[in-house]
């Protein structure tokens, strides 16, 4: 890392082999002439390593947060944006150092990115939605769906209050949910043969399948839906939207 870099940004999560953020931001810095900015991946198996990272890198001013830390990182924040607090997940951190004190402000830009991409995908429609997964990204997705008054059925590996398990799904349930959103990492490179275990035979031409995974471009989940006539959308537009929203937060 060059000694000339005076504004450092990065991504924390584990693993980060599939990460888009470093290449996106470093290309942005080059194209938009920010010579003193750089972006690095910081693989972090445990969120307990964050305070040390911030202490050791005095030029670090902004972080993105990915799996598995979007919920656990909240406990380390000095301040929480109201949206992040309601969602219950943080994916963007603004770091300020004042008079020897380090202030960590947590935000959720997944909400902004998903809402923009969803609206361009389904327009003004309000189809009943099935949300696969219950992690931090799922929380942001559900926040947007509730804001747009789209009814939600939540799916997880285990049945619980207001949540169905995958084993409970049948063709008729799939047929009655025209928007299916994968918020799990299933199908992410390099595990490209994985996909959510839902009854794909229930999918038809009125379905919209949205996968938050962006690598590969077309996951098995999306391919199986497309084969049955569904409209499909991957997570790249959402990712770009949340990245640009994070950049705005870091530069306030």
C-alpha positions as CSV (number, residue, x, y, z in Angstrom):
1,X,0.0,0.0,0.0
2,X,1.5,3.3,-1.0
3,X,2.3,5.9,1.6
4,X,0.7,8.5,-0.8
5,X,-2.8,7.2,-0.2
6,X,-4.6,9.5,2.2
7,X,-8.2,8.2,1.8
8,X,-8.6,4.5,2.2
9,X,-11.8,2.5,1.8
10,X,-12.5,-1.2,2.0
11,X,-14.8,-4.2,2.3
12,X,-15.1,-6.5,5.3
13,X,-16.6,-9.9,5.2
14,X,-15.6,-13.6,4.8
15,X,-14.9,-15.0,2.3
16,X,-14.3,-12.2,-0.2
17,X,-13.1,-14.2,-3.2
18,X,-16.2,-13.3,-5.1
19,X,-16.2,-9.6,-4.2
20,X,-17.0,-6.9,-6.8
21,X,-16.4,-3.8,-4.7
22,X,-12.6,-3.4,-4.9
23,X,-12.5,-3.5,-8.7
24,X,-15.6,-1.3,-9.0
25,X,-14.3,1.5,-6.6
26,X,-10.7,1.4,-7.8
27,X,-11.9,1.8,-11.4
28,X,-14.1,4.6,-10.3
29,X,-11.2,6.4,-8.5
30,X,-9.1,6.1,-11.7
31,X,-11.9,7.2,-14.1
32,X,-13.1,10.1,-12.0
33,X,-9.6,11.3,-11.0
34,X,-9.4,10.5,-7.2
35,X,-5.6,9.8,-7.1
36,X,-5.4,9.7,-3.3
37,X,-8.2,7.2,-2.9
38,X,-7.9,3.4,-2.9
39,X,-10.1,0.5,-1.9
40,X,-9.0,-2.9,-0.5
41,X,-10.6,-6.1,0.7
42,X,-10.1,-7.0,4.3
43,X,-11.1,-10.7,4.9
44,X,-12.4,-10.9,8.5
45,X,-13.7,-14.2,9.8
46,X,-14.9,-12.5,13.0
47,X,-16.2,-9.0,13.4
48,X,-14.2,-8.7,16.6
49,X,-11.2,-7.8,14.3
50,X,-12.8,-4.5,13.2
51,X,-11.5,-2.2,16.0
52,X,-7.9,-3.3,15.4
53,X,-8.2,-2.8,11.7
54,X,-9.5,0.7,12.1
55,X,-6.8,1.5,14.7
56,X,-4.0,0.2,12.5
57,X,-5.2,2.1,9.4
58,X,-5.5,5.8,10.3
59,X,-6.4,6.8,6.7
60,X,-9.4,4.4,6.6
61,X,-12.5,6.5,6.2
62,X,-15.2,4.2,4.8
63,X,-16.1,0.5,4.8
64,X,-18.6,-1.7,3.1
65,X,-19.9,-4.7,5.0
66,X,-20.9,-8.1,3.5
67,X,-21.7,-11.6,4.6
68,X,-21.6,-12.7,7.4
69,X,-21.2,-9.4,9.4
70,X,-24.1,-7.1,8.4
71,X,-26.0,-7.8,11.6
72,X,-23.2,-8.4,14.1
73,X,-21.3,-5.2,13.1
74,X,-24.2,-3.1,14.5
75,X,-23.0,-3.6,18.1
76,X,-19.8,-1.7,17.2
77,X,-21.4,1.4,15.8
78,X,-21.3,4.7,17.6
79,X,-24.4,6.0,15.6
80,X,-27.0,4.2,13.5
81,X,-28.9,5.7,10.6
82,X,-32.7,5.3,11.2
83,X,-33.1,3.0,8.2
84,X,-30.2,0.7,9.2
85,X,-31.7,0.6,12.7
86,X,-35.2,-0.4,11.3
87,X,-33.7,-2.9,8.9
88,X,-31.5,-4.4,11.6
89,X,-28.4,-4.6,9.3
90,X,-25.5,-2.4,8.3
91,X,-23.6,-2.6,5.0
92,X,-21.9,0.8,5.0
93,X,-19.7,2.5,7.7
94,X,-18.5,6.1,7.7
95,X,-15.4,6.5,9.9
96,X,-14.7,9.9,11.5
97,X,-11.7,10.6,13.8
98,X,-12.2,13.7,15.9
99,X,-10.0,14.8,18.9
100,X,-8.7,11.3,19.4
101,X,-12.1,9.7,19.2
102,X,-13.2,7.4,16.5
103,X,-16.9,7.6,15.5
104,X,-18.4,4.8,13.5
105,X,-21.7,5.6,11.7
106,X,-23.7,2.7,10.3
107,X,-26.0,2.9,7.2
108,X,-27.9,0.5,5.0
109,X,-27.5,1.3,1.3
110,X,-28.7,-2.2,0.2
111,X,-32.2,-0.7,0.7
112,X,-31.5,2.1,-1.8
113,X,-29.9,-0.2,-4.3
114,X,-32.6,-2.8,-4.1
115,X,-35.5,-0.4,-4.4
116,X,-34.0,1.3,-7.5
117,X,-33.4,-2.1,-9.2
118,X,-36.8,-3.6,-8.2
119,X,-38.7,-0.6,-9.5
120,X,-37.0,-0.8,-12.9
121,X,-37.7,-4.5,-13.0
122,X,-41.4,-4.7,-12.0
123,X,-42.5,-1.1,-12.5
124,X,-45.8,-0.3,-10.7
125,X,-46.8,-4.0,-10.1
126,X,-47.3,-5.3,-6.6
127,X,-47.0,-9.1,-7.0
128,X,-47.0,-11.3,-3.9
129,X,-43.4,-11.8,-3.0
130,X,-41.5,-14.9,-1.8
131,X,-38.2,-14.0,0.0
132,X,-35.7,-16.8,0.2
133,X,-33.4,-16.3,3.2
134,X,-33.4,-14.4,6.5
135,X,-30.0,-12.8,6.8
136,X,-28.9,-9.1,6.5
137,X,-29.7,-8.7,2.8
138,X,-33.1,-10.3,3.3
139,X,-33.9,-7.7,6.0
140,X,-33.1,-4.9,3.5
141,X,-35.3,-6.5,0.8
142,X,-38.2,-7.0,3.2
143,X,-37.9,-3.3,4.4
144,X,-38.3,-2.2,0.7
145,X,-41.2,-4.6,0.0
146,X,-43.1,-3.4,3.1
147,X,-42.5,0.2,2.1
148,X,-44.0,-0.6,-1.4
149,X,-46.9,-2.4,0.2
150,X,-46.0,-5.7,-1.5
151,X,-47.1,-8.8,0.5
152,X,-44.3,-11.1,1.7
153,X,-43.9,-14.8,2.4
154,X,-40.6,-15.5,4.1
155,X,-38.8,-18.8,3.4
156,X,-35.9,-20.3,5.5
157,X,-34.4,-23.7,6.2
158,X,-36.4,-24.0,9.3
159,X,-40.0,-23.2,10.0
160,X,-40.7,-20.5,12.6
161,X,-43.2,-17.8,13.3
162,X,-44.3,-16.2,10.0
163,X,-41.7,-18.2,8.1
164,X,-42.1,-21.3,6.0
165,X,-39.5,-23.9,5.5
166,X,-38.4,-25.0,2.0
167,X,-39.9,-28.5,2.7
168,X,-43.3,-26.9,3.1
169,X,-43.3,-25.4,-0.4
170,X,-45.4,-26.9,-3.2
171,X,-46.2,-26.0,-6.7
172,X,-49.4,-24.1,-5.8
173,X,-47.5,-21.8,-3.3
174,X,-45.0,-21.0,-6.0
175,X,-47.7,-20.3,-8.5
176,X,-49.3,-17.7,-6.2
177,X,-46.1,-15.8,-5.6
178,X,-45.1,-14.0,-8.8
179,X,-42.0,-12.3,-7.4
180,X,-39.4,-14.6,-6.0
181,X,-36.2,-13.1,-4.5
182,X,-33.1,-15.1,-3.6
183,X,-31.4,-13.4,-0.6
184,X,-29.1,-16.4,0.1
185,X,-25.6,-16.9,-1.3
186,X,-26.6,-20.1,-3.0
187,X,-25.2,-20.2,-6.6
188,X,-22.5,-17.6,-5.9
189,X,-19.2,-18.4,-7.7
190,X,-17.4,-20.8,-7.4
191,X,-20.4,-22.9,-6.2
192,X,-22.3,-22.2,-9.3
193,X,-24.3,-25.4,-9.4
194,X,-26.1,-24.6,-6.1
195,X,-29.6,-23.1,-6.1
196,X,-32.5,-22.7,-3.7
197,X,-34.6,-25.9,-3.4
198,X,-38.0,-24.6,-4.5
199,X,-40.6,-26.3,-6.8
200,X,-39.5,-24.7,-10.1
201,X,-42.3,-26.4,-11.9
202,X,-44.7,-23.8,-10.4
203,X,-42.9,-21.0,-12.2
204,X,-44.6,-19.5,-15.3
205,X,-44.5,-16.5,-17.6
206,X,-46.0,-14.1,-15.1
207,X,-43.1,-14.7,-12.6
208,X,-40.3,-12.3,-11.8
209,X,-37.2,-13.9,-10.3
210,X,-34.7,-11.6,-8.7
211,X,-31.3,-13.0,-7.5
212,X,-29.1,-10.8,-5.2
213,X,-26.2,-12.9,-6.4
214,X,-24.3,-11.1,-9.3
215,X,-21.5,-13.6,-10.0
216,X,-22.2,-15.5,-12.2
217,X,-24.4,-13.2,-14.3
218,X,-27.1,-15.9,-14.6
219,X,-27.3,-18.2,-11.6
220,X,-28.9,-21.7,-11.7
221,X,-31.9,-20.1,-9.9
222,X,-32.3,-17.5,-12.7
223,X,-31.7,-20.1,-15.4
224,X,-34.3,-22.5,-14.1
225,X,-36.8,-19.6,-13.9
226,X,-36.0,-18.4,-17.4
227,X,-36.5,-21.8,-18.8
228,X,-40.1,-21.7,-17.6
229,X,-40.7,-18.2,-19.1
230,X,-40.0,-16.0,-16.0
231,X,-38.5,-12.5,-16.3
232,X,-35.1,-12.5,-14.5
233,X,-32.8,-10.0,-12.8
234,X,-29.5,-10.5,-11.1
235,X,-28.0,-8.4,-8.3
236,X,-25.5,-6.2,-10.3
237,X,-27.7,-3.2,-10.7
238,X,-28.6,-3.3,-7.0
239,X,-24.9,-3.6,-6.1
240,X,-23.9,-0.6,-8.2
241,X,-26.8,1.4,-6.7
242,X,-25.7,0.6,-3.1
243,X,-22.1,1.3,-3.9
244,X,-22.9,4.7,-5.3
245,X,-25.1,5.5,-2.3
246,X,-22.2,4.5,0.0
247,X,-19.8,6.8,-1.9
248,X,-22.2,9.7,-1.3
249,X,-22.3,8.9,2.5
250,X,-18.5,8.8,2.7
251,X,-18.3,12.2,1.0
252,X,-20.9,14.1,3.0
